[in-house]
Amino acid sequence: MVDTAVSARTHELDRAHVFHSWSAQGALDPMVLAAAQGCWVWDGQGNRLLDFSSQLVFTNVGHQHPALVQAITDQVATLATSAPQHAVASRSEAARLIVEQLPGERLQKVFFTNGGTEAIENAVRMARLHTGRHKVLSAYRSYHGHTATSIHLTGDPRRWPNDTGAAGVVHFFGPYLYRSVFHAQTPEQESQRALAHLEQVITLEGPSTLAAVVIESVVGTAGVLMPPPGYLAGVRELCTRHGIMLVIDEVMAGFGRAGTWFGYQHDGAEGLAADPDLVAFAKGVNSGYVPLGGVAISTEIAATFAERPYPGGLTYSGHPLAAAAAVATIELMKHERIVEHAAEIGEQVLGPELRALAEQHQVIGEVRGAGVFWALELVSDRQTREPVVPYNASGSANKPMAELVSACRRRGLLPFVAGNRVHVVPPCTVSEDEARYGVALLGNALGEVFGG
């Protein structure tokens, strides 16, 4: 299956000409991805690895799914590209299907982008123009993208070198019970105290200056933090009280990842309690087969631009190939019950197996997640909860996590590691046997690096 000579040439050309994201270029030695199928990938040497990363948490229906490959092939034969001002069948149908899956009746329009960061950029722009306000609130533990506004909204350390301190963004503490800054003992306390904190931030920042609160329904790269009971509904109430738009970032959690169509459906009334004004999405909407993102827009915000032109656009907005892949993805998820399958895998396999793993390995401080969206928080001491590597560790300081990645790969597992955490994020289509096998490989790697 794998031509090692081609792989060697691929690596050579990559190092000569490709500039990689978020990286110091000199030390890079990227794995060659030579082939993929379902939940598996093959590296440049022909080694098969179980993809427990879904790449960057986007191959929700797995690699090379024949339905998506066929949909893209058919679209190429019919209409390979178009300018965004035209009506195109695949784009129109993708918008209809996305709206159909969203809870409630308020979100009826879709603005398409090329990915998640552009979705956030445009959602915030819409909120600012709709309210006539500029300031935006977001959580410290978050990731919203790398472009001008979205990187300022981001809370994790990737913001630091890009932060001008003048983008109209104010950060607050979201709920995180395992490391509660509110000294909470229960999920309910954490929710109440986090909401009280947010209310105080709104008061002190001036409610009339705030255009939006931007939050991930389930915090993704910054920790797979599930919203505690009532939190998203409470944020909704605060926003409604002060005329602030609620923007929910579903880029990572959406389209089955958390065992629901959208992550905010975890917080009561099937998502109606959160009732966002704008929803940003990408990744799982078409499993990343062709770049696609977008913003689902409430009727109230859409009405702002009924007569007033919206000052934004993208050359490839709703590209026919990307939209065709989205149509195929959503239809596949509906007909094969992939979202329900992800929920069942989380409840019956990943959750129990990962918690059993924590019983065997003292380095696991907490297991949390839902569906096929889990994190193991690794600590050097369960009592103090000291992380195994410092916050924003790199180089020698990050050695334990780098060794864990290597140990996983040697065993045939492709992991997703962020900070002191291993995120367990296989495709939503992962089988029970594959999920158990992956957890077993992870357990063996943890034993090698950290002991029992």
Secondary structure, 3 states (H helix, E strand, C coil): CCCHHHHHHHHHHHHHHCCCCCCCHHHCCCCCEEEEEECEEEECCCCEEEECCHHHHCCCCCECCHHHHHHHHHHHHHCCCCCCCCCCHHHHHHHHHHHHHCCCCCEEEEEEECCHHHHHHHHHHHHHHHHCCCEEEEECCCCCCCCHHHHHHCCCHHHHHHCCCCCCEEEECCCCHHHCCCCCCCHHHHHHHHHHHHHHHHHHHCHHHEEEEEEECCECCCCCECCCCCHHHHHHHHHHHHCCEEEEECCCCCCCCCCCCCHHHHCCHHHCCCCCCEEEECHHHCCCCCCCEEEEEEHHHHHHCCCCCCCCCCCCCCCHHHHHHHHHHHHHHHHCCHHHHHHHHHHHHHHHHHHHHHHHCCCEEEEEEECCEEEEEEEEECCCCEECCCCCCCHHHHHHHHHHHHHHHHHCEECEEECCEEEECCCCCCCHHHHHHHHHHHHHHHHHHHCC
